[in-house]
Amino acid sequence: MINWELYEKRLNVNGNTQRERTINLAKKNISNNVVNSPDYKDMIVDGVHKNLVVSSTDMDNKKRVKSMPYETIKLGALIVWNEMHWLVNSVDFDDEIYQRGTIVQCNRIIRWQNPISLEIIERWCFCSKPYN
């Protein structure tokens, strides 16, 4: 006798629709194969180790990044990579397989003092005109 309930579960294991199955298969393929790419980099994103795919642009201080499937990139996140600080300055949220965006290399540290605790606060930033 055929167990139709088990058969339906097996058919829908990667999604209920063909579209869901295609997206989930693409995510699985990317996760398995991208680790062999030279663009696959280990970085620290907001204090957490993450792997991103980094590709060059025409500018040395700007790169394109792609997240791993099932991970996100937040706008304004600080990335430490190759002992340099980078800032996520754009993110395209219109992709269901992975997120992509751009990062720019930070060129300044801004400092200020908290008026209540008198603590000195430092943050990395990017200034397009750093001397103005």
C-alpha positions as CSV (number, residue, x, y, z in Angstrom):
1,M,0.0,0.0,0.0
2,I,1.3,3.5,-0.8
3,N,1.6,6.0,2.0
4,W,0.4,9.2,0.2
5,E,1.0,11.4,3.2
6,L,4.7,10.5,3.3
7,Y,4.9,10.8,-0.5
8,E,3.5,14.4,-0.4
9,K,5.9,15.3,2.4
10,R,8.8,14.0,0.3
11,L,7.6,16.0,-2.7
12,N,7.4,19.3,-0.7
13,V,10.6,18.9,1.2
14,N,12.3,21.8,-0.7
15,G,9.2,23.9,-1.0
16,N,5.5,23.7,-1.8
17,T,5.7,25.3,-5.2
18,Q,8.1,25.0,-8.2
19,R,9.3,28.6,-7.5
20,E,10.1,27.8,-3.9
21,R,11.9,24.6,-4.9
22,T,14.0,26.5,-7.5
23,I,15.0,29.2,-5.0
24,N,15.9,26.7,-2.3
25,L,18.0,24.6,-4.8
26,A,19.8,27.8,-5.9
27,K,20.6,28.7,-2.3
28,K,21.9,25.2,-1.6
29,N,24.1,25.2,-4.8
30,I,25.5,28.6,-3.9
31,S,26.3,27.6,-0.3
32,N,28.1,24.4,-1.5
33,N,30.0,25.9,-4.4
34,V,31.0,29.5,-3.5
35,V,33.5,28.3,-0.9
36,N,35.9,27.4,-3.8
37,S,35.7,30.9,-5.3
38,P,38.7,33.3,-4.8
39,D,36.2,36.0,-4.1
40,Y,34.9,34.2,-1.0
41,K,36.3,36.1,2.0
42,D,36.2,35.8,5.8
43,M,35.3,39.1,7.4
44,I,34.2,40.5,10.7
45,V,30.8,42.2,10.2
46,D,29.7,44.2,13.3
47,G,31.9,42.0,15.5
48,V,30.7,38.7,14.0
49,H,32.7,36.5,11.7
50,K,30.9,36.1,8.4
51,N,31.7,35.0,4.9
52,L,31.0,37.3,2.0
53,V,31.7,37.2,-1.7
54,V,33.6,40.4,-2.7
55,S,34.2,41.6,-6.2
56,S,36.1,44.7,-7.4
57,T,34.8,47.8,-9.0
58,D,36.4,50.6,-11.0
59,M,37.4,52.3,-7.7
60,D,39.9,50.9,-5.3
61,N,38.0,52.0,-2.2
62,K,34.7,50.6,-3.3
63,K,33.7,46.9,-3.6
64,R,30.6,44.9,-4.4
65,V,29.5,42.3,-1.8
66,K,27.1,39.4,-1.8
67,S,25.9,37.6,1.4
68,M,25.7,33.9,1.8
69,P,22.2,32.5,1.4
70,Y,20.1,32.7,4.6
71,E,22.3,35.6,5.8
72,T,21.8,39.3,5.7
73,I,23.8,42.5,5.2
74,K,22.7,45.5,7.1
75,L,23.0,49.0,5.7
76,G,25.6,50.9,7.7
77,A,27.3,47.7,9.0
78,L,31.0,48.0,9.8
79,I,33.2,45.4,8.2
80,V,36.8,44.6,9.2
81,W,38.7,43.0,6.3
82,N,42.5,42.9,5.7
83,E,43.1,45.1,8.7
84,M,40.9,47.8,7.0
85,H,37.5,49.2,8.0
86,W,34.7,49.2,5.4
87,L,31.2,50.6,5.6
88,V,28.1,49.0,3.9
89,N,26.7,52.0,2.0
90,S,24.0,50.3,-0.1
91,V,22.0,47.1,0.0
92,D,19.6,45.6,-2.5
93,F,16.9,43.9,-0.5
94,D,15.1,42.7,-3.7
95,D,16.8,39.3,-3.9
96,E,15.4,36.2,-2.4
97,I,18.5,34.1,-2.9
98,Y,21.2,36.4,-1.4
99,Q,21.6,40.0,-0.6
100,R,24.0,42.2,-2.5
101,G,25.4,45.7,-1.9
102,T,28.4,47.9,-1.9
103,I,31.0,48.7,0.7
104,V,33.4,51.7,0.8
105,Q,36.7,51.9,2.7
106,C,36.5,54.1,5.7
107,N,38.9,57.0,5.6
108,R,38.3,58.8,8.9
109,I,37.5,58.2,12.6
110,I,35.2,60.7,14.1
111,R,35.4,61.3,17.9
112,W,33.1,63.0,20.3
113,Q,32.5,63.0,24.0
114,N,29.3,61.8,25.6
115,P,28.1,64.8,27.7
116,I,26.6,62.6,30.4
117,S,29.2,59.9,30.9
118,L,32.1,61.9,29.6
119,E,33.2,58.8,27.6
120,I,35.1,59.4,24.4
121,I,33.3,57.7,21.5
122,E,35.0,56.7,18.2
123,R,33.4,55.6,15.0
124,W,34.8,54.8,11.6
125,C,33.3,56.7,8.7
126,F,33.7,57.6,5.0
127,C,34.0,61.2,4.1
128,S,33.8,62.1,0.4
129,K,35.6,65.4,1.1
130,P,37.6,64.6,4.2
131,Y,39.3,68.0,4.5
132,N,36.1,70.2,4.5
